[in-house]
């Protein structure tokens, strides 16, 4: 039974979390809060909704209650004039406990299997084989991974959320917390998983674990038989994300768009999700090369897939089904990807505003996403004001332009404007520095570390993927 009804008129019952734990450990399910066992709507008291919602979200983030924690957000609906909360719980790649007890599920409901050695072993075994990302490589050592990439995740999550549990962990502790270092309870093998190697491995390690690993970024606008530009990406997933976003930023226009009174980047909102999905939801044991293809009127991505269903996906009937949950969690913690389900809804929302048509998501053994492009400047998607290429050609007119010096300074990490001035040898923040910063913003080469608080005294600046690519291009070769 994959639908469970719970009364929650004034508060949550304790067994709500046992059901969530059981859903995570088995095949997932839907939890409806504010309904009787027979499905009749009893509702949640309006004055209790906010607190119940807050309690649910906070508790699911609390490893003392649900371990490992799971980030899920309930959806509020009105049925028969009553408020209900609906929580879609996916099957997890990990074994979860509730109050240090492991729950599973059968047709009769939730049951505690903590003391049942055989059932617990079968559950661990099924989780190990359910997702190829959990394959353990006991001969990969910590020094085979790039500590700078682990530090990048640690630094990023610290910026995103104060007190994030990963922020103060050492490298091995972080890997264990993120389930990137695991133990196989059937064989006793212990070590770094495929997911850990793909996220943080040195290039030779990544290709040693998955020899066929490749993501092909192709621009095919004028030369339709071959390509106009290409990036053959065979590296870890974090830098793969950077290079794919830089390729998108180089070749795709970003038309002016207001959401309310605030300008937002449609290109960023859409392709952050598209690129993250291309990397997160891939079946890495399949040698089919992943592709991002930019054409004159559309962008198409393709990746090998272990499908849960077949056919077109729509946000109104979409059932979240994680393919590589450990990889996905790292992307979500860095805010490079949305929560399960919400990313698809946002993709439909912004893609229609961007290209005038809904995106097409087709799930099969090869998963394909198509996003239509806006037709600008006579139909070409590559010409746009403020593009990286156009900015670079103008910036190089000086022997060492201040803009390039700003980018180089930010290459070592985020800096405030005062810190930038100090790095550039200035006694104070000058008008010229302010103009340089504005120009780099217009070119999508730098961004705020706190975009939701642009005027905060704690505001700093960091490189965008396109900015990081430009800095790497400017660096002298060894």
C-alpha positions in Angstrom: 0.0 0.0 0.0 1.6 3.2 -1.1 -0.9 5.8 0.2 -1.3 6.4 4.0 -3.8 8.6 5.7 -3.1 10.2 9.1 -5.3 12.5 11.2 -3.5 15.7 12.2 -6.1 18.1 13.4 -3.9 20.1 15.8 -0.5 18.3 15.7 1.4 15.4 14.2 1.2 11.9 15.7 4.4 10.1 16.5 3.8 7.3 14.0 3.9 9.8 11.1 7.7 9.6 11.1 7.7 5.8 11.4 5.6 5.7 8.2 7.9 8.1 6.4 10.9 5.9 7.4 9.1 2.8 6.1 8.3 4.5 2.8 11.9 5.6 2.4 13.1 2.0 3.1 10.6 0.4 0.7 9.1 1.6 -2.5 8.1 5.2 -1.5 4.6 6.4 -1.0 2.2 9.3 -0.4 1.3 10.5 3.1 -1.9 12.5 3.4 -2.2 14.5 6.7 -5.7 15.5 7.6 -7.6 12.4 6.6 -9.1 9.3 8.4 -8.0 5.7 7.7 -10.8 5.3 5.2 -9.6 8.4 3.2 -12.4 10.7 4.3 -11.1 14.3 4.8 -10.9 15.4 8.4 -8.7 18.4 7.8 -6.0 20.3 9.7 -7.0 23.3 11.8 -6.1 26.5 9.9 -4.3 27.9 12.9 -2.2 24.7 13.2 -1.1 24.4 9.6 2.0 26.6 9.7 3.4 24.9 12.9 2.7 21.3 11.6 4.4 22.2 8.3 7.4 23.6 10.2 7.6 20.7 12.6 7.5 18.2 9.7 10.3 20.0 7.7 12.5 20.6 10.7 12.2 17.0 12.0 13.0 15.5 8.6 16.3 17.5 8.7 17.1 16.2 12.2 19.4 13.2 12.2 18.4 12.5 15.8 14.9 11.6 14.5 15.3 10.5 10.9 18.8 9.2 10.0 20.1 9.9 7.4 17.9 13.1 7.2 15.7 13.5 4.2 14.7 16.9 2.7 11.0 16.7 1.8 8.5 19.5 1.6 4.7 18.9 2.0 2.2 20.3 -0.4 -0.8 22.2 1.0 -4.2 21.4 -0.7 -7.8 22.2 0.0 -10.3 19.3 -0.2 -14.0 19.5 0.7 -13.3 22.9 2.2 -10.6 21.5 4.5 -6.8 21.9 4.5 -4.7 18.8 4.0 -0.9 18.4 3.7 0.4 15.8 1.1 3.9 14.5 1.3 5.4 12.5 -1.6 8.1 10.2 -0.2 10.5 8.6 -2.7 12.2 5.3 -2.3 15.7 6.1 -0.9 19.0 4.5 -1.9 19.9 4.4 1.8 18.5 2.6 4.9 16.8 5.1 7.2 16.0 4.8 10.9 13.5 6.6 13.1 14.5 7.1 16.7 17.3 4.6 16.1 14.8 1.9 14.9 14.5 0.7 11.3 11.0 0.4 9.9 9.8 -1.4 6.8 6.4 -1.7 5.2 4.1 -4.4 4.0 0.4 -4.5 3.2 -0.5 -4.3 6.9 1.4 -1.1 7.5 4.7 -0.2 9.1 6.7 -2.7 11.2 10.0 -2.5 13.2 12.6 -4.8 11.8 15.5 -3.6 13.9 15.9 -6.9 15.7 15.2 -9.1 12.7 18.7 -9.8 11.4 17.6 -11.5 8.1 15.1 -8.8 7.2 17.6 -6.1 8.0 20.3 -7.8 6.0 18.0 -8.2 3.0 17.1 -4.5 3.2 20.7 -3.4 3.3 21.5 -5.7 0.4 18.6 -4.4 -1.7 19.7 -0.8 -1.1 23.3 -1.7 -2.1 22.2 -3.2 -5.5 19.3 -0.8 -6.2 21.6 2.1 -7.2 24.8 1.6 -9.0 26.2 4.8 -7.4 26.4 2.8 -4.1 29.0 0.4 -5.5 32.0 0.3 -3.2 35.6 0.7 -4.3 37.7 -0.4 -1.3 41.0 0.4 -3.0 40.1 4.1 -3.6 41.8 6.1 -0.8 41.1 9.6 0.4 44.2 10.9 -1.4 42.7 9.7 -4.6 40.0 12.3 -4.2 40.5 16.0 -4.7 40.4 17.7 -1.3 39.9 21.1 -3.0 36.5 19.9 -4.4 35.4 18.6 -1.0 36.4 21.9 0.5 34.4 23.6 -2.2 31.3 21.8 -1.1 32.1 22.5 2.5 32.5 26.2 1.7 29.4 26.4 -0.4 27.0 24.8 2.1 28.5 27.1 4.8 27.4 30.0 2.6 24.0 28.6 1.9 23.0 27.7 5.5 24.5 28.7 8.8 25.3 25.7 11.0 25.2 23.2 8.1 26.4 19.9 9.6 28.9 19.4 6.7 30.6 22.7 7.3 32.8 21.6 10.2 33.4 17.9 9.2 36.7 16.7 8.0 36.9 15.1 4.5 36.2 11.5 5.6 33.4 12.5 8.0 31.7 14.5 5.3 31.9 11.6 2.9 30.4 9.3 5.5 27.6 11.9 6.3 26.8 12.2 2.6 26.7 8.4 2.2 29.7 8.6 -0.2 31.7 6.3 2.0 29.7 3.1 2.8 29.9 -0.4 4.0 28.4 -3.4 2.2 26.7 -5.5 4.8 26.8 -8.6 2.7 30.5 -8.7 1.8 31.9 -6.5 4.5 33.6 -4.3 1.9 33.9 -0.8 3.1 35.1 2.3 1.3 34.3 5.2 -1.1 31.4 4.6 -3.4 31.0 5.2 -7.1 29.1 8.4 -6.3 32.0 9.7 -4.2 34.5 8.9 -6.9 32.4 10.6 -9.6 31.9 13.7 -7.5 35.4 14.2 -6.1 37.8 11.8 -7.9 40.9 12.9 -9.7 40.3 12.5 -13.5 42.2 9.2 -13.6 40.1 7.9 -10.8 36.8 8.9 -12.4 37.8 7.2 -15.6 39.1 4.2 -13.7 35.8 3.7 -12.1 33.7 4.5 -15.2 36.0 4.2 -18.2 33.3 5.4 -20.7 32.4 8.5 -18.6 31.8 11.4 -21.0 29.5 14.4 -21.4 29.5 16.0 -24.9 28.5 19.7 -25.1 27.9 20.6 -28.8 26.9 23.8 -30.6 25.3 23.0 -33.9 23.8 26.1 -35.5 25.7 26.7 -38.8 27.6 23.5 -39.3 24.8 21.0 -39.0 26.8 18.0 -40.1 29.5 18.4 -37.4 29.5 21.3 -34.9 30.4 24.9 -34.5 31.8 24.5 -31.0 32.3 21.5 -28.7 33.5 20.7 -25.2 34.3 17.0 -24.6 34.0 16.7 -20.8 35.6 13.8 -19.0 36.1 14.9 -15.4 34.4 14.9 -12.0 30.7 16.0 -11.8 31.3 19.3 -10.0 33.6 20.6 -12.7 31.4 19.0 -15.4 28.6 21.2 -14.1 30.8 24.3 -14.3 31.9 23.5 -17.8 28.3 22.8 -19.0 27.0 26.0 -17.5 29.8 28.0 -19.0 29.0 26.4 -22.4 25.4 27.4 -22.0 26.4 30.9 -20.9 28.7 31.3 -23.9 26.1 30.3 -26.5 22.6 31.0 -25.3 20.9 34.3 -25.0 19.4 35.5 -21.7 16.4 37.8 -22.5 15.2 40.4 -20.1 12.5 38.9 -17.7 10.8 40.3 -14.6 9.3 38.2 -11.9 7.2 40.6 -10.0 9.4 43.7 -9.8 12.7 41.7 -9.8 14.7 40.7 -12.8 15.6 37.0 -12.9 17.8 35.1 -15.3 15.6 32.7 -17.1 18.7 31.0 -18.6 20.1 30.4 -15.1 16.8 29.1 -13.7 16.2 26.7 -16.6 19.7 25.4 -17.4 20.7 25.0 -13.8 18.0 22.4 -13.6 18.6 20.9 -17.0 22.4 20.5 -16.5 22.0 19.2 -12.9 19.4 16.6 -14.1 21.8 15.5 -16.9 24.4 14.7 -14.3 22.3 13.5 -11.4 19.8 11.1 -13.1 22.3 9.3 -15.3 22.9 5.5 -15.2 26.7 5.6 -15.1 27.1 1.9 -15.8 25.7 2.4 -19.3 28.3 3.5 -21.8 25.9 5.7 -23.8 27.6 9.2 -23.8 25.5 12.0 -22.3 25.0 15.0 -24.6 23.9 18.6 -24.4 23.2 19.9 -27.9 22.5 23.5 -28.7 20.7 24.1 -32.0 19.3 27.2 -33.6 15.9 26.9 -32.0 16.3 24.4 -29.1 18.5 22.7 -26.6 18.4 18.9 -26.2 20.0 16.7 -23.6 20.3 12.9 -23.7 21.5 10.5 -21.0 21.3 6.8 -20.3 18.5 6.0 -17.9 17.2 3.3 -15.7 13.5 4.2 -16.2 10.7 4.0 -13.6 8.2 4.5 -16.3 8.0 5.2 -20.0 6.7 8.2 -22.0 6.3 12.0 -21.5 6.5 13.5 -18.0 4.2 16.3 -17.0 4.3 18.4 -13.7 0.7 17.6 -12.9 1.2 13.8 -12.9 4.9 13.6 -12.2 6.0 11.1 -9.5 9.5 11.9 -8.2 11.9 8.9 -8.7 15.5 9.6 -7.7 18.1 7.8 -9.8 21.3 8.7 -7.9 20.1 10.1 -4.5 23.6 10.5 -3.0 24.8 12.5 -6.0 21.5 14.4 -6.0 21.9 15.3 -2.3 25.3 17.0 -2.8 23.8 19.0 -5.7 20.8 20.0 -3.6 22.9 21.0 -0.6 24.9 23.3 -2.9 21.7 24.6 -4.3 22.6 23.5 -7.8 19.4 21.5 -8.0 15.8 21.8 -6.6 14.0 19.3 -4.4 12.5 16.3 -6.0 9.4 17.3 -8.1 9.8 21.1 -7.6 12.6 21.3 -10.1 10.4 19.8 -12.8 7.6 22.3 -12.0 9.9 25.2 -12.1 11.4 24.0 -15.4 7.9 24.0 -17.0 7.2 27.4 -15.5 10.3 29.2 -16.8 10.9 27.3 -20.0 7.5 28.4 -21.4 8.4 32.0 -20.6 11.8 31.5 -22.2 11.0 29.9 -25.5 7.3 30.2 -25.8 6.7 26.4 -25.4 6.6 23.8 -22.7 9.8 21.7 -22.4 9.5 18.0 -23.5 10.7 15.4 -21.0 10.7 11.9 -22.4 11.6 9.0 -20.1 12.9 5.9 -21.8 16.2 3.9 -21.7 17.6 7.2 -23.0 16.1 10.2 -21.1 15.7 13.3 -23.3 14.9 16.9 -22.4 14.1 19.5 -25.0 13.9 23.2 -24.2 12.9 25.7 -26.9 15.1 28.8 -27.3 14.0 32.5 -27.8 14.6 33.8 -31.3 16.8 36.8 -31.0 18.9 38.8 -33.4 17.6 37.2 -36.5 17.3 33.8 -35.0 20.8 33.2 -33.8 21.1 32.1 -30.2 24.8 32.9 -30.0 24.8 36.7 -30.4 23.9 38.6 -27.3 24.9 41.8 -25.6 27.2 41.2 -22.7 28.3 37.7 -23.8 31.6 36.4 -22.3 33.3 36.5 -25.7 32.3 40.1 -26.4 33.4 41.2 -22.9 36.7 39.5 -23.2 37.6 41.1 -26.5 36.9 44.5 -25.1 38.7 43.8 -21.8 41.9 42.8 -23.5 42.4 46.2 -25.0 44.5 47.1 -21.8 47.6 45.2 -20.8 46.2 44.3 -17.5 42.6 45.5 -17.2 41.1 46.0 -13.8 38.3 43.7 -14.7 40.7 40.8 -15.3 42.4 41.6 -12.0 39.1 41.5 -10.2 38.3 38.1 -11.7 41.8 36.8 -10.8 41.3 38.0 -7.2 38.0 36.2 -7.0 39.6 33.0 -8.3 40.8 32.2 -4.8 37.4 32.6 -3.3 34.5 35.1 -2.5 35.5 38.6 -1.5 33.7 41.7 -0.3 34.1 44.9 -2.2 36.5 46.3 0.4 38.5 43.1 0.3 38.6 43.4 -3.5 40.0 46.9 -3.2 42.7 45.7 -0.8 43.6 42.8 -3.2 44.0 45.3 -6.0 46.2 47.6 -4.0 43.6 50.4 -3.6 43.2 52.4 -0.4 39.5 52.6 -0.8 36.6 51.4 -3.0 36.9 53.6 -6.0 34.4 54.6 -8.6 36.4 52.7 -11.2 36.2 49.5 -9.1 32.4 50.0 -8.8 32.1 50.3 -12.5 34.3 47.2 -13.1 32.0 45.2 -10.7 28.9 46.4 -12.5 30.4 45.5 -15.9 31.3 42.0 -14.7 27.8 41.6 -13.4 26.3 42.6 -16.8 28.6 40.0 -18.4 27.4 37.2 -16.1 31.0 36.7 -14.9 30.5 37.4 -11.2 27.5 37.1 -8.8 26.5 37.8 -5.2 27.0 35.2 -2.5 23.8 36.4 -1.0 21.6 37.2 -4.0 18.4 37.4 -1.9 20.1 40.2 0.1 21.9 42.4 -2.4 22.5 45.3 0.1 23.6 43.2 3.0 26.8 44.4 4.8 27.9 40.8 4.7 27.6 40.6 0.9 30.5 39.2 -1.1 31.2 38.4 -4.8 32.1 35.2 -6.4 32.8 33.9 -9.9 30.0 32.4 -12.0 30.9 29.2 -14.0 31.5 31.5 -17.0 33.8 33.7 -14.9 35.7 30.7 -13.6 36.2 29.4 -17.2 37.5 32.8 -18.3 40.0 32.9 -15.4 41.3 29.5 -16.3 41.7 30.6 -19.9 43.7 33.7 -18.8 46.0 31.7 -16.5 49.4 31.1 -18.0 50.1 27.5 -19.0 52.7 25.6 -17.1 
